[in-house]
């Protein structure tokens, strides 16, 4: 049985309405059905233009934001050629996208014992609430999401659904408070942006150590920092008019940029228990980048700006602090000894268009045919059990 460290959940329509004070019901996140307009994804940027005619879609409304549910949000079970940027309703989705019982059934079909799910409407690290105008409401929305994640989505599943929380990124102290609040009820995973500077937030190199309260809370509570591709709201591409396929082929680049940031930041010197994971980042690029960073550290310390923060070669911090996550990277698996079998985890990406559902186990066996039994166990189960402190049989 596999433990998937990167899946997704489409939030049910009543999540925030059921948890927010009534005064926010007209501005907080809520669903309204309306005709779908034009949706494009060019140059790594999603553009949505509401229309007055056409097929209906369920739209999230929040302050001035209008965001429809899209076929790419729930693509499993749909022929590949029909997976587009078209709008859909909850009725058009596979129920496992948003219903706990159906999700567990789909996990059984796919030989998935446990699953870590990223948000949809809040986006991969809660950017939706970070961009909001009313930060009092935004904080309530963050807390409501986390309460739903712990008390409903994951509750009663015997650990099969692993809670993954979001934090108020606009205030590192509030983020630390939310980490500790949820750690107290057993949560071990938090979302974060791969490159926060892209969100208009301080980078992890901030001279005033803006993020220290958050990272200190994660270090103290053994909370794993999970960074999904796209959690900086900027997907890599080559030009403004490049087709979406270009960016989709380059999604791992943000993980490369982020890992370089972290290994040159000095954070792992100051927070010895801090661990980060790159969801959907794939793994084949890791050995090259570690080698290149070590060369730069050795040859360019005098002017590179890291000599005082990173006293050891960057690659020496990798084994204890960084985890790669993949779903389809046979070339990366050929480098498993260079990467380290203890630092690789597996995922199914349900219910997105890249998902290997319902054939994840079969594909895993094919991809890992050249690995030892111990290596396979670590990649598909053991590393995730250890990383997230899961109470599952080995």
N, C-alpha and C positions, 0 to 999 in steps of 0.2 A: 504494500500500500504506500502511496506517495503523499508527501506533505507539500502542498503548493504554497509558495511564499508570495505569489502575486496573482490574485484574482480581483474581481471587482463586484461591487454591489450597486444596483440602481435603487436609490432611496424611495421608499413607499410615499405615496402622495400626502399622507397625513403626518409624516414624521415631525415636522416643525409646528404645524397647527395644533397638534395634540400636546405640545410641550411649551409653547410660548404663551406669555400672558395675552389675554384677549385684545389688549390695546395694539398688539402687533399683528393681528390676524390679517389686516389689509395691506401690510407692507412686508411681512415675513415671507419666507419661501412657501409657495402654495402652487397647486396645479390648476390650470384652466385649459380646456380643449378649444382649439381654434385652428383655422386653415393654415397650412404650411406654405411658407414662401420659398425663396431661393437660398440654398446653402452651398458655399464653395469652400474649398480647402486648397489654397494656392500659396506657394512660397512659405509653407509652414504655418500659415495663418488661417483660422476658421472665421468665415464671414457669414452671418445669418441675416437675411432680410425678410421680415414677416410679410405675408401676403394676405389678400382678402378672399382668394379663391383657392381651390385645390383640395387635396385630401386632408382630413383632420389630423392634428398631432396634439399630444399633451405637452403643454408649455409650463416650465417653471417660471414663476414671477416672483421677483424679490427686489424691493425698492424700484429702480428704473430698469432692472435687468429682465430680459425676455430670452429664455433659453429652452428650445424644444428638446424632447427626447428624440434621439437619432437612431437609425438602424445600426450604426457602428457601436452604439452603447450596448446593444443586445443582438449579437450577430450569430450566436451558436444555433445550429439547426437550420440555418438559412443558406441556400445555395450561394456560392461565392459571388457569382455575377449579380446577385440581388443585394449584396452588402454594399450600400451606398450611403451618402450623406442625407438621405431622405428622412423626413420626420415620421414618427410613429406614435402610437398610443401604448398605454400599459397592456391593452388587449392584444397588441401585436407582438408582445415580447414573450419569450420563453419564461414561464413563471419562476424558474430558478434564478432569474436575474434579480428578483426583488422579494421572493417569498422563501422563508427559511426552510420549510418542509420540502419544498420542491428543489431547493438548492442541495440539500442533503441527499435527496434521491439522485440528482444528477451527478453528485460527487461519487455516489456508490457505483453508478454506471461507468464512471471514468477511473475507478480504482484510486480515488483521492480520499485519504483518511481525514486530513485536516487542511484548512484553507485560510489564508490571510487576505482580506478584501479591502481594496482601496475605494475611496468615495467616487461618486460620479458628479452630482450637482455641485458639491463644494469644490470640485476638481482635486487633483492628486495630493495637494497638501493644504487644502482649505483656502486657496487663493480667492475664491468667490467672496468669502467673508473679510479677507484682508483688504479687498478693493471696495468694500461697502462704505457708505457715508456715515451711517449711524453705528458707531463702534460699540455702544452699549447693547444694541440689538445684535450686532455681529457676535459679541462674546456669548450672549444667550444662545445664539444659533450654534456656535461651536460646542457649547456645553450640552445642548439638546442632542446634537448629533452623537456626541460621545456617550451620553446616557442611553440613547437608542442602541448604539453599537454594543454596549456592554449588557444592558438589561433586556434587550429584545433579540437583536440579530444573533448574538453569540450565546445567549442564555439557554440553558437546558440542552445543549448539544454535546455535553461531556468532553468539551475541549476541541471538538471538530471544527468549529468556527472560532478563529483566533482574533481577539479584539485588536483593532488598529485605530488609534485615535488621531484627531487633528488638534492643532493648537492655534491660539491667536498670534499669528506671526508679527503683527504690528506692535507688539509689546513683549519683549523677551522675558520680563518678570512675570507677566500674566501667563506666558507660555510655560514657564517653569512651574507655576502654581497648578496649571492644568495637568502637567506631567505627574506631579506629586499626587494630585487628587485621584487620578486614575490608577497610578501605581499602587495606591493604598487598597484598591479593589482588584489587584492581580494583573493589571494590564502591563505588557512588556514590549509594546510596539507603538511607535509614533511616526507620523508622516512629517517630512521636512522637504524643503526645496533643494533640488540639486545645485542651483545657482541662484541664491536669493537676490543677488544684485540685479538680475534680470527682472525681478518683481519691484524694483525701486527700493529695496531694503538694503541695509548694510551687508557687505560681504562678510565671509568668515575670516577675512584678513583685517577687519575693522580695527584701527589702532586703539580704539577705546573698548575693545572686546565686548561689543554690543551683545553678542550671542552667549556670553559666558553663563548668565543665569540659566538659560535653557540647557546648555550642554552640561553644566554642573548638575542639574536635576536629573538628566538622563544618566550621567555617570553614577550618581548616588543611588539611583533606583534600578540600575541595569536595564534601562529602557533603550531598545534598539531603534536607531534613527534610520527610517526607511525612505529612500528617495527614488521615486518612480520617474522614468523618462517623461518629460513634459511637465514636471512639477515646478519648472521655472517659467511656465507659460510661453516658452519659446522653443519650438522644435527646430533642429538644424535643417537648413536647406541651402541651395546655392544661389538662388535669385528670387526676386519677388514673383516672377512668372513661371517658376519651375513647377512641374506637376507634383501632386501629392506623393507619387511614387518615389521621387527623389528624396524627399524628407523621410519617408517611411524606411528607406534603405539606410539612412544615416542616423537613426535614433540613438544608437549607442554612443554617439559622439558627446552628448551631454554628460553621460556617465564618465567618460574619459576626462572631460573638463573638470567635473566635480571631484573625481578622485585625485587629480593633480592638485586642486585647491586644498583638499583635506590633508594630503600627505606633506604639503609644504606649509601648512598653516601653523604647525606647532601644537595643535589641539590635542594630539595623542600623547604629547609629552606632559601636558598639563592635566589631562583627564585620562588616566590610565585604564579606566574601565569603559570608555566610550567606544561604541561599535556602530558602524554604518553599513547599510546594505543597499545595493543598486538594483532595484527591481526592473526587470525587462531590459537590463543594460547589456546582456550577453557577456561573454567572458574571453573570447579569443584575443582581444586587444591587450589584455592585462600584462602578459609577460613583456611585450615590447615597451609598454609605457613605464613599467617599473624599472627596466633597464635604462631607458632614456633619462628618467628622473634621477637615477643614481649617478649617471654620467654628468648631468648638469650639476648635481649637488657636489660632486667631486671636483669638477673642473671650473665651475663658475661661482663657487661660494663667496668669493671676494666681492663680487658685484651683484650677485643674484638676490640678495635681500633676505636670505633664509638662514644664514650661518648661526645667528643668535637664537633662532627659534627651533631649528631642527638639527640637533647635535649629532644625529646618526643618519646613515643613508636612508632615504625614504622607504625603500623596499623592506627595511627591517621592521617598520611599523605595520606593514600590510597583514602579516599572519594573525596578529592579535586584534585587529581593529576593522578590517574591511572584508566584505562578503559580496561575491558576484552572484547574480541570479540570472538564469537563462531558461529558455524553453526550446530553442532550436539552434544549436551551435556545435555541430559535429567537429569542426576544426578546433574549436576551443577545447573540446574534450581530449583531443590529441595532445594538448599541452597541459593536461591535468597535473603532471608531476611538477611542472614549472610554476603553475598557479598555486597548487596546494590543494589536495583533496578535501582538506578541512575548511576551505573557504569558498566552496561552491554549493549553491542551493538550486532547487528546481521549481518550475512553475507551470501552470496550465493556461493562465490568462483568461479564464472563463469570466464573462461571456463575450469577450471582444473578438474582433475579426481575426486576430492572430492566434486565437485559442486553438489548442490541439484537442479539445473535447470533441467527441468522446473517445479519442484514440490515444490519450496521453501516455498510458502505460505501455501500449504497444510501441509507440514511437520512442519512448525512453529506453526500452530494451534494445531497439534497433540502434539508437544513437550510442548506447553504452556497451555495445557488444565486446569492445576491446578492453573494458575495465575489469578490474578484479571485483569479486563479490563485496569486499570491504569498501572499495571506492564507490561502487553503486549504492550501497547502503548509506554511506555518508552523504552522497549527493541528493538522493531522493528522500531521505528520512533523518538520518542521524544528526547532520549539521543543524537542521531546522529545530529538532528537539532540544539540542543543547543551546542554540542561539536564543530561542524564545522561551526557554524554560518550560517546555510542554510536558504535561503529565500524561504522556501516552506510552504505551508499551513499546519497547525497543524493537 
